[in-house]
Amino acid sequence: SENGTGCVLPSSSEFPEGFFTPQERKDGGIVIYFIIILYMFLAVSIVCDDYFLPSLEIISECLGLSQDVAGATFMAAGSSAPELVTAFLGVFVTKGDIGISTILGSAVYNLLGISAACGLFSSVVSRLSCWPLFRDCLAYTISVAAVVAMISDNRIYWYESASLLLIYGCYILVLCFDIKINQYLMKKFSPCCTCFTKAMEENAEQQPLVGWREESGPLIRQQSRTDSGIFQELDYSHLSTSLQGLHEISEDHPSVFTMPEADMKRILWVLSLPIITLLYLTIPDCRRQFWRNWFMVTFLISAAWISAITYVLVWMVTIAGETLGIPESVMGLTLLAAGTSVPDTVASVLVAQKGNGDMAMSNIVGSNVFDMLCLGIPWFIKTAFINTSGPIEVNSSGLTYTAISLIGAVFFIFMAVHLNGWKIDKKLGAICLVLYSVFTILSILYELGIIGNNPTRVCGN
């Protein structure tokens, strides 16, 4: 956030002081910070894999959500919890623009960086559907345009923040009627989009429709889209058709304290035992029969843990970057952007490895749409209920370049998926990695004032 001198406060000013002095960090204390960073990466992966994603799966089963809708709503909201916390801190605590800079600054990484990770780190080739990606990209483009229009005059009024919430409400409404809209568009545009029709046919062959019925006969859940079904490995047709039958699935689930068989996994398990124990004592494991009905509690507590772990991770990364002398603008566009998006990255890669490509992509784009809501909620609360006398003052410097970057990233990711035949593979990962590198280099050159006329100076330097 800028002050009266025209300089930008360092990112470390938003966090508590480290437990080492600058000289102690340079003398070797920086190693401790890197160990904590690696441990936080391990912790967030454990939370996502053991608690967050299983609770999301049960929520999706109960509500009958297809994988892309689940990814764009609950998964996006849970993995974007750190951004929501950051936005509230920026509006009510630090009184600066940390929320805007964090959310808008990491958006390109969310779109291209996480897509690259899903393609490069997944051994499974996942098929994608056209409508979910088009729906989320369109919603995100509208959200970005709305935020740009709102902060262009450096002021946020209550009706502007309310319109941002209205846009997200319309997005949720579209998701509620997603299957009907999808079927209508199928009939309307499939003749002129042969690649999409072919992808749909392949999905229909590979992933048959699944659903379960109660013993009395009425349909409890029927997925109407061919890409629906988060757990294709579960054969519901051989289960009792009641929800009680589903409880049997998790009855024999191994305990989190069961030691893995592979040597490397055993080493990681021993190292992560403290965090495994802490999470076991604080989060109900909804994969087990006893806690299965507590899935919403699991979802909320795991989202809170994700926020806490991400805060520590970004704190450590900020101090480490400052100690190594990495320029503030470079660190904000790389290390901090990646750090705040660790939950999205881990969650998306995990579901992509299971072959749920639509869920991964909807989480990537849908979390960015939710991030726009993260800005709208605290703005609306402050302007409508707390400080009704006037608007919120924000800084919109570099707004034009940011808007072009975000909309360009949305366009490139959609075109890259289309040209790659609507599938997530290593080729798409490599393309997204190259695009992300180009965007990052251009952004850094812009922040340093090498291109454009917006050089950024850190206060005290």
C-alpha positions as CSV (number, residue, x, y, z in Angstrom):
1,S,0.0,0.0,0.0
2,E,1.3,3.5,-0.8
3,N,1.7,6.3,1.6
4,G,2.2,10.0,1.2
5,T,5.8,9.7,0.1
6,G,4.8,7.7,-3.0
7,C,6.7,4.6,-1.9
8,V,5.4,1.1,-1.3
9,L,5.6,-0.4,2.2
10,P,7.5,-3.8,2.2
11,S,5.5,-6.9,2.5
12,S,7.2,-7.8,5.8
13,S,5.4,-4.8,7.4
14,E,2.1,-6.8,7.2
15,F,3.5,-9.6,9.3
16,P,5.0,-9.9,12.9
17,E,8.8,-9.6,13.2
18,G,10.7,-12.9,12.7
19,F,12.3,-14.8,15.5
20,F,15.8,-14.0,14.2
21,T,17.4,-10.7,13.7
22,P,18.4,-9.8,10.1
23,Q,22.1,-10.5,10.9
24,E,21.2,-13.9,12.5
25,R,19.2,-14.8,9.4
26,K,22.2,-14.0,7.1
27,D,24.5,-16.0,9.4
28,G,22.5,-19.2,8.8
29,G,19.1,-18.7,10.5
30,I,17.5,-18.5,7.0
31,V,17.8,-22.3,6.9
32,I,15.2,-22.6,9.7
33,Y,12.8,-20.5,7.6
34,F,13.3,-22.8,4.6
35,I,12.6,-25.8,6.8
36,I,9.4,-24.2,8.1
37,I,8.4,-23.4,4.5
38,L,8.8,-27.0,3.4
39,Y,7.0,-28.2,6.4
40,M,4.1,-25.9,5.7
41,F,3.9,-27.3,2.1
42,L,3.7,-30.8,3.6
43,A,1.0,-29.7,6.1
44,V,-1.3,-28.1,3.6
45,S,-1.0,-31.2,1.4
46,I,-2.0,-33.4,4.4
47,V,-5.0,-31.1,5.2
48,C,-6.2,-31.2,1.6
49,D,-5.7,-34.9,1.0
50,D,-7.0,-36.3,4.3
51,Y,-9.7,-33.8,5.3
52,F,-10.6,-31.0,2.8
53,L,-11.1,-33.1,-0.4
54,P,-13.0,-36.0,1.3
55,S,-15.4,-33.5,2.9
56,L,-15.9,-31.9,-0.4
57,E,-16.6,-35.2,-2.0
58,I,-19.4,-36.0,0.5
59,I,-20.9,-32.5,0.1
60,S,-21.0,-33.1,-3.6
61,E,-22.6,-36.5,-3.2
62,C,-25.3,-35.2,-0.9
63,L,-26.1,-32.2,-3.1
64,G,-25.8,-34.1,-6.4
65,L,-23.1,-31.7,-7.8
66,S,-21.1,-32.5,-10.9
67,Q,-17.4,-32.3,-10.4
68,D,-17.0,-28.9,-12.2
69,V,-19.8,-27.3,-10.1
70,A,-18.2,-28.7,-6.9
71,G,-14.9,-27.3,-8.0
72,A,-16.2,-23.9,-8.7
73,T,-18.2,-23.5,-5.5
74,F,-17.2,-25.4,-2.3
75,M,-13.7,-26.3,-3.4
76,A,-13.0,-22.8,-4.6
77,A,-14.4,-21.2,-1.4
78,G,-12.4,-23.5,0.9
79,S,-9.1,-23.2,-0.9
80,S,-9.5,-19.5,-1.3
81,A,-10.1,-19.0,2.4
82,P,-6.6,-17.3,2.8
83,E,-7.5,-14.7,0.3
84,L,-10.8,-13.9,2.1
85,V,-8.9,-13.5,5.4
86,T,-6.3,-11.3,3.6
87,A,-9.1,-9.1,2.1
88,F,-10.7,-8.6,5.6
89,L,-7.3,-7.7,7.1
90,G,-6.7,-5.2,4.3
91,V,-10.0,-3.4,4.8
92,F,-10.4,-3.5,8.6
93,V,-6.9,-3.9,10.1
94,T,-4.1,-2.6,7.9
95,K,-6.3,0.0,6.1
96,G,-4.2,-0.6,3.0
97,D,-4.5,-2.2,-0.4
98,I,-3.1,-5.6,0.6
99,G,-6.3,-7.4,-0.3
100,I,-6.4,-5.9,-3.8
101,S,-2.7,-6.4,-4.5
102,T,-2.7,-10.0,-3.2
103,I,-5.8,-11.1,-5.0
104,L,-5.1,-9.4,-8.3
105,G,-1.4,-10.0,-8.2
106,S,-1.7,-13.8,-7.8
107,A,-4.6,-14.2,-10.3
108,V,-2.3,-14.9,-13.2
109,Y,-0.5,-17.5,-11.2
110,N,-3.8,-19.1,-10.3
111,L,-4.8,-19.4,-14.0
112,L,-1.5,-20.3,-15.7
113,G,0.7,-21.5,-12.9
114,I,-1.7,-24.0,-11.3
115,S,-2.8,-25.2,-14.8
116,A,0.9,-25.9,-15.5
117,A,1.3,-27.8,-12.3
118,C,-1.8,-29.9,-13.0
119,G,-0.5,-30.8,-16.4
120,L,3.1,-31.5,-15.4
121,F,2.6,-33.3,-12.1
122,S,-0.4,-35.5,-13.2
123,S,0.3,-38.9,-14.7
124,V,-3.4,-39.1,-15.8
125,V,-4.7,-37.4,-19.0
126,S,-8.0,-35.8,-18.0
127,R,-10.7,-34.9,-20.4
128,L,-12.3,-31.5,-20.2
129,S,-15.7,-30.2,-21.2
130,C,-16.2,-26.9,-23.0
131,W,-19.2,-25.5,-21.1
132,P,-17.7,-25.5,-17.6
133,L,-14.5,-23.8,-18.7
134,F,-16.3,-21.2,-20.8
135,R,-18.8,-20.5,-18.0
136,D,-16.1,-19.9,-15.4
137,C,-13.9,-17.9,-17.8
138,L,-16.8,-15.6,-18.8
139,A,-17.8,-15.1,-15.1
140,Y,-14.2,-14.3,-14.2
141,T,-13.9,-11.8,-17.1
142,I,-17.1,-10.0,-16.0
143,S,-15.8,-10.0,-12.4
144,V,-12.4,-8.5,-13.4
145,A,-14.1,-5.8,-15.6
146,A,-16.5,-4.9,-12.6
147,V,-13.6,-4.6,-10.1
148,V,-11.6,-2.5,-12.6
149,A,-14.6,-0.1,-13.2
150,M,-15.1,0.2,-9.4
151,I,-11.6,1.1,-8.4
152,S,-10.7,3.2,-11.4
153,D,-11.7,6.4,-9.5
154,N,-9.8,5.2,-6.3
155,R,-13.1,5.1,-4.4
156,I,-15.4,2.2,-3.5
157,Y,-19.1,3.0,-2.7
158,W,-21.6,0.7,-1.1
159,Y,-23.6,0.2,-4.3
160,E,-20.5,-0.7,-6.2
161,S,-19.5,-3.4,-3.7
162,A,-23.1,-4.6,-3.6
163,S,-23.0,-5.0,-7.4
164,L,-20.0,-7.2,-7.0
165,L,-22.0,-9.5,-4.7
166,L,-24.8,-9.4,-7.2
167,I,-22.5,-10.6,-9.9
168,Y,-21.4,-13.6,-7.8
169,G,-25.0,-14.3,-6.9
170,C,-25.9,-14.5,-10.6
171,Y,-22.9,-16.8,-11.1
172,I,-24.2,-19.2,-8.3
173,L,-27.7,-19.0,-9.9
174,V,-26.2,-20.2,-13.2
175,L,-24.5,-23.0,-11.4
176,C,-27.9,-24.1,-9.9
177,F,-29.3,-24.6,-13.4
178,D,-26.0,-25.7,-14.8
179,I,-27.1,-29.0,-16.2
180,K,-30.1,-27.6,-18.0
181,I,-28.1,-24.8,-19.5
182,N,-25.4,-27.3,-20.5
183,Q,-28.0,-29.5,-22.3
184,Y,-29.5,-26.5,-24.1
185,L,-26.1,-25.3,-25.3
186,M,-25.3,-28.9,-26.4
187,K,-28.3,-29.0,-28.7
188,K,-27.7,-25.5,-30.0
189,F,-23.9,-25.4,-30.7
190,S,-22.8,-29.0,-31.0
191,P,-23.2,-29.1,-34.8
192,C,-20.6,-26.3,-35.2
193,C,-18.2,-27.5,-32.5
194,T,-17.2,-31.0,-33.5
195,C,-14.2,-31.2,-31.1
196,F,-16.5,-30.6,-28.2
197,T,-19.0,-33.2,-29.4
198,K,-16.2,-35.7,-29.8
199,A,-15.0,-35.0,-26.3
200,M,-18.4,-35.4,-24.9
201,E,-18.9,-38.8,-26.6
202,E,-15.5,-40.0,-25.3
203,N,-16.5,-38.9,-21.8
204,A,-19.8,-40.7,-22.1
205,E,-17.9,-43.9,-23.0
206,Q,-15.3,-43.6,-20.3
207,Q,-17.4,-42.3,-17.5
208,P,-21.0,-43.8,-17.4
209,L,-23.7,-42.0,-15.5
210,V,-23.9,-43.0,-11.9
211,G,-26.5,-42.4,-9.2
212,W,-28.1,-44.1,-6.3
213,R,-31.7,-44.8,-5.4
214,E,-33.4,-45.4,-2.1
215,E,-34.9,-48.9,-1.5
216,S,-38.4,-47.5,-2.0
217,G,-37.5,-46.5,-5.5
218,P,-37.5,-42.6,-5.9
219,L,-34.4,-41.1,-7.3
220,I,-32.2,-39.4,-4.7
221,R,-29.5,-38.3,-7.0
222,Q,-29.1,-38.5,-10.8
223,Q,-26.2,-36.9,-12.5
224,S,-27.3,-35.7,-16.0
225,R,-24.0,-34.6,-17.4
226,T,-21.6,-37.1,-18.8
227,D,-18.7,-35.6,-17.0
228,S,-20.4,-35.9,-13.6
229,G,-19.2,-38.2,-10.9
230,I,-16.4,-37.3,-8.6
231,F,-15.7,-40.8,-7.6
232,Q,-15.8,-43.0,-10.7
233,E,-13.9,-45.7,-8.8
234,L,-16.9,-46.3,-6.5
235,D,-19.4,-48.6,-8.2
236,Y,-22.7,-47.4,-6.7
237,S,-24.7,-50.0,-8.6
238,H,-23.4,-52.7,-6.3
239,L,-24.2,-50.7,-3.2
240,S,-27.3,-50.6,-1.2
241,T,-29.3,-47.9,-2.7
242,S,-29.8,-46.0,0.5
243,L,-27.5,-43.4,2.0
244,Q,-26.7,-45.9,4.8
245,G,-25.0,-48.0,2.2
246,L,-22.6,-45.2,1.5
247,H,-21.5,-45.3,5.2
248,E,-20.0,-48.7,4.6
249,I,-17.5,-47.2,2.2
250,S,-15.6,-45.4,4.9
251,E,-16.0,-48.1,7.6
252,D,-12.8,-49.8,6.8
253,H,-10.8,-46.7,5.9
254,P,-7.3,-47.0,7.4
255,S,-6.3,-44.7,10.2
256,V,-4.1,-41.7,9.5
257,F,-1.6,-43.3,11.9
258,T,-1.1,-46.4,9.6
259,M,2.5,-46.4,8.5
260,P,2.9,-46.4,4.6
261,E,4.8,-49.3,3.0
262,A,7.0,-47.4,0.7
263,D,10.3,-46.2,2.2
264,M,10.1,-42.6,1.1
265,K,6.5,-42.3,2.2
266,R,7.5,-43.7,5.6
267,I,10.1,-41.0,6.0
268,L,7.6,-38.3,5.1
269,W,5.1,-39.9,7.4
270,V,7.5,-39.8,10.4
271,L,8.4,-36.2,9.7
272,S,4.8,-35.2,9.4
273,L,3.6,-37.1,12.5
274,P,3.3,-33.9,14.6
275,I,1.0,-32.2,12.1
276,I,-0.9,-35.5,11.5
277,T,-1.5,-35.8,15.3
278,L,-2.6,-32.1,15.6
279,L,-5.0,-32.4,12.7
280,Y,-6.4,-35.7,14.0
281,L,-7.2,-34.1,17.3
282,T,-8.8,-31.0,15.8
283,I,-10.6,-32.2,12.7
284,P,-13.2,-35.0,12.5
285,D,-12.2,-37.5,9.8
286,C,-15.4,-37.8,7.7
287,R,-13.9,-40.7,5.8
288,R,-14.7,-42.9,8.8
289,Q,-18.2,-44.1,9.5
290,F,-18.4,-42.5,13.0
291,W,-17.7,-38.9,11.7
292,R,-19.3,-39.2,8.3
293,N,-22.3,-36.9,9.2
294,W,-19.8,-34.3,10.4
295,F,-18.6,-33.5,6.9
296,M,-19.5,-29.8,7.0
297,V,-17.6,-29.4,10.3
298,T,-14.6,-31.1,8.6
299,F,-14.9,-28.8,5.6
300,L,-15.0,-25.6,7.8
301,I,-12.2,-26.6,10.2
302,S,-10.0,-27.8,7.4
303,A,-10.5,-24.5,5.5
304,A,-9.6,-22.6,8.7
305,W,-6.4,-24.8,9.0
306,I,-5.6,-24.0,5.4
307,S,-5.8,-20.3,6.1
308,A,-3.6,-20.6,9.2
309,I,-1.0,-22.7,7.4
310,T,-1.0,-20.4,4.4
311,Y,-0.5,-17.4,6.6
312,V,2.6,-18.9,8.2
313,L,3.9,-20.0,4.8
314,V,3.6,-16.5,3.3
315,W,5.1,-15.0,6.4
316,M,8.2,-17.2,6.2
317,V,8.5,-16.7,2.4
318,T,8.3,-13.0,2.9
319,I,11.1,-12.9,5.4
320,A,13.2,-15.4,3.5
321,G,12.9,-13.3,0.3
322,E,13.8,-10.1,2.1
323,T,16.8,-11.8,3.7
324,L,18.1,-13.0,0.3
325,G,17.6,-9.5,-1.1
326,I,15.0,-10.4,-3.7
327,P,13.3,-7.2,-5.0
328,E,9.9,-6.5,-3.5
329,S,8.2,-6.4,-6.9
330,V,9.7,-9.7,-8.0
331,M,8.8,-11.4,-4.8
332,G,5.2,-10.2,-4.9
333,L,4.7,-11.5,-8.4
334,T,6.4,-14.9,-7.8
335,L,7.0,-16.2,-4.3
336,L,4.1,-14.5,-2.6
337,A,1.7,-15.1,-5.4
338,A,2.6,-18.8,-5.3
339,G,2.5,-18.9,-1.5
340,T,-1.0,-17.5,-1.2
341,S,-2.2,-20.0,-3.8
342,V,-0.7,-23.1,-2.3
343,P,-4.1,-24.6,-1.2
344,D,-5.5,-24.1,-4.8
345,T,-2.4,-25.7,-6.3
346,V,-2.4,-28.7,-4.0
347,A,-6.1,-29.3,-4.3
348,S,-6.2,-28.9,-8.1
349,V,-3.2,-31.2,-8.6
350,L,-4.6,-33.9,-6.3
351,V,-8.0,-34.0,-8.1
352,A,-6.2,-33.9,-11.5
353,Q,-4.2,-36.9,-10.6
354,K,-7.5,-38.7,-10.1
355,G,-8.6,-37.8,-13.6
356,N,-11.1,-35.2,-12.5
357,G,-10.0,-32.5,-15.0
358,D,-13.2,-30.5,-14.9
359,M,-13.1,-30.2,-11.2
360,A,-9.4,-29.0,-11.3
361,M,-10.0,-26.4,-14.0
362,S,-13.3,-25.2,-12.3
363,N,-11.4,-24.8,-9.1
364,I,-8.6,-22.8,-10.8
365,V,-10.9,-20.3,-12.5
366,G,-13.8,-20.5,-10.0
367,S,-11.4,-19.7,-7.1
368,N,-10.5,-16.5,-8.9
369,V,-14.2,-15.6,-9.3
370,F,-14.6,-16.3,-5.5
371,D,-11.5,-14.0,-4.9
372,M,-13.5,-11.1,-6.5
373,L,-16.2,-11.9,-3.9
374,C,-13.5,-11.8,-1.3
375,L,-13.1,-8.1,-2.2
376,G,-16.8,-7.4,-2.3
377,I,-17.8,-8.8,1.1
378,P,-15.5,-6.6,3.3
379,W,-16.0,-3.6,1.1
380,F,-19.8,-3.9,1.4
381,I,-19.7,-4.5,5.2
382,K,-17.6,-1.4,5.8
383,T,-19.4,1.0,3.4
384,A,-22.9,-0.2,4.2
385,F,-22.8,-0.8,8.0
386,I,-19.5,0.6,9.6
387,N,-18.4,3.7,7.7
388,T,-21.5,4.9,5.9
389,S,-20.3,8.5,5.7
390,G,-18.1,8.1,2.7
391,P,-16.5,5.6,0.3
392,I,-13.3,3.5,0.9
393,E,-10.1,5.0,-0.5
394,V,-8.0,2.6,-2.6
395,N,-5.1,2.8,-4.9
396,S,-5.5,1.9,-8.6
397,S,-2.0,2.5,-9.9
398,G,-1.1,0.0,-12.6
399,L,-4.7,-1.0,-13.0
400,T,-4.7,-1.0,-16.8
401,Y,-1.8,-3.4,-17.0
402,T,-3.3,-5.6,-14.3
403,A,-6.6,-5.8,-16.2
404,I,-4.9,-6.6,-19.5
405,S,-2.9,-9.3,-17.8
406,L,-5.8,-11.0,-16.2
407,I,-8.1,-10.9,-19.2
408,G,-5.2,-12.0,-21.4
409,A,-4.5,-14.9,-19.1
410,V,-8.1,-16.0,-19.2
411,F,-8.1,-15.9,-23.0
412,F,-4.8,-17.8,-23.3
413,I,-5.8,-20.6,-20.9
414,F,-9.1,-21.1,-22.8
415,M,-7.3,-21.1,-26.2
416,A,-4.5,-23.4,-24.9
417,V,-7.1,-25.9,-23.7
418,H,-9.0,-25.7,-27.0
419,L,-5.9,-26.2,-29.2
420,N,-4.8,-29.1,-26.9
421,G,-7.9,-31.0,-27.7
422,W,-9.8,-30.3,-24.4
423,K,-7.6,-32.4,-22.2
424,I,-5.1,-31.8,-19.4
425,D,-1.7,-33.4,-20.1
426,K,2.0,-32.6,-19.9
427,K,1.8,-30.7,-23.2
428,L,-0.8,-28.3,-21.8
429,G,1.3,-28.0,-18.6
430,A,4.3,-27.0,-20.7
431,I,2.3,-24.4,-22.7
432,C,0.9,-22.9,-19.5
433,L,4.3,-22.8,-17.9
434,V,5.8,-20.9,-20.8
435,L,2.8,-18.4,-20.8
436,Y,3.2,-17.9,-17.1
437,S,6.9,-17.2,-17.5
438,V,6.2,-14.6,-20.2
439,F,3.5,-12.9,-18.1
440,T,5.8,-12.9,-15.0
441,I,8.8,-11.5,-16.8
442,L,6.7,-8.7,-18.4
443,S,5.1,-7.9,-15.0
444,I,8.4,-7.7,-13.3
445,L,9.8,-5.4,-16.0
446,Y,6.7,-3.2,-15.6
447,E,7.0,-3.1,-11.8
448,L,10.7,-2.2,-12.0
449,G,9.9,0.6,-14.4
450,I,11.9,-0.9,-17.3
451,I,8.7,-0.9,-19.5
452,G,5.9,1.5,-18.9
453,N,6.1,4.5,-16.5
454,N,5.2,3.0,-13.2
455,P,8.4,2.3,-11.3
456,T,7.8,1.0,-7.8
457,R,10.0,2.1,-4.9
458,V,10.0,0.3,-1.6
459,C,10.0,2.6,1.5
460,G,13.4,2.6,3.2
461,N,15.3,1.6,0.1
